[in-house]
Amino acid sequence: MSIGDKAKNVVQKTVGKAEEAVGRKTDDPELTAQGLKDQSMGEARQNVEKAKDQINHK
C-alpha cells in the first residue's frame, strides 16, 4: 500500500468520524449516516490495499 493510499484512507475515516460526531450533536441523521458511510468506505479501501500487499509479497 502506498503512503498516499494510506493517507487517503486515514483522512476519509477521520472525516467520517467528525461528520458522525457533528451529526449526532446537531441531531442530523443524514450527516451521521454520511459519517458512518465514509468510515466504512475508508476501512474497506484500507482492507483492499492490505490484501493487494499480501498478494504482491508472495
Summary of the structure (lengths in Angstrom):
residues: 58
radius of gyration: 13.8
end to end distance: 14.5
largest distance: 48.1
contacts: 168
relative contact order: 0.20
helix: 88%
strand: 0%
